[in-house]
Amino acid sequence: MKTFEKIITHDDFDGLVSATVCSYVLGIDEVRFAGPRTIIESRISITERDIVCDLPYPLICGLWFDHHEGNLEDVKSRGINPASIDGRFDKKDSCARVVFDYFSEKTEIPHHFIPKIDEADVIDSFGYSSIDDWRRETPGKIIDGTLKLQKTSTHERWDYIKHLIDLLRTKNITEVAERHEVMDRYAQFQREEKIMLSQIRKDVTFLSEDEDRSLIVIDVTHHKRQFKTQKNLAYLLYPEAEGIVEVKNIFHRDTKTKDLSFSMSLSLNIKAMEHTKDVGEIMRLLNIGSGHKGAGAGVVPCSSKDEMLHKKSEMLRQIFRLYKSQ
Ligand SMILES: [Mn+2]
């Protein structure tokens, strides 16, 4: 068996659990964090002695674990046979599941890992059965919330994730979620979420033709700066809505461009029923992007402010019309 040096993982909950399994099984302490762009732009050094989890394939690495279909397509389009890559790709709900299945076939993994993998599946695929189910506190969701803190530096954040990996390797997830360093961050996260919710409340609109208020429109194009929103929080304001369309300007580095991005998703309550809606199809019909049934996104380039305002309302009307026709 090869000897491995370090783990490079996505800095989210799925990446955390994936790295924890690898770290436990292979006895590796060295962990680095990255986002998909870091890999695509080769801004991190990765060697054949490294394990890469929940991220695009970096061309050279020791083991690659992933579950994002788009990343598999990229591998194929580069003319690489995915079967020739060590590790595993599988279309599971989480990368943690892929890693767990892979190592379970080779070695015994303690039972306390099972709830961690189950939570990663639900959190990473947003696989909740209802809005209430989504809002219900679980140890995984508490830890996930602490990873979403805005007021923290990248280094502080990575040190914290490393600390969590250390704890989760041997302790059960409930015990970890109850620790003071987790609880303190979670309280901070809840405060930030409240602020976010009051911001969303200001940015929510409905189209005039949408008499039933079925599609929540979150329009953040008037903001000069870019900030992260959790658009699903809008369901707390309008629990009966069937979906959300968020429209924002694309930022290039820190500069606001006139190009628009539309992202749309269906509500958990709709997904739990039999329905004929297909968000990805709407994006494809409008020729602006793609996606799957439950969620999709598209980009509309604009060259002037007038054009942007015109295309914004035009596109929202089209999205609504197609949605209603499905
Ligand atoms: Mn993932």
Boltz pocket constraint, residues with backbone or C-beta under 6 A from the ligand:
constraints:
  - pocket:
      binder: B
      contacts: [[A, 14], [A, 15], [A, 54], [A, 67], [A, 93], [A, 94], [A, 95], [A, 124]]
      max_distance: 6.0
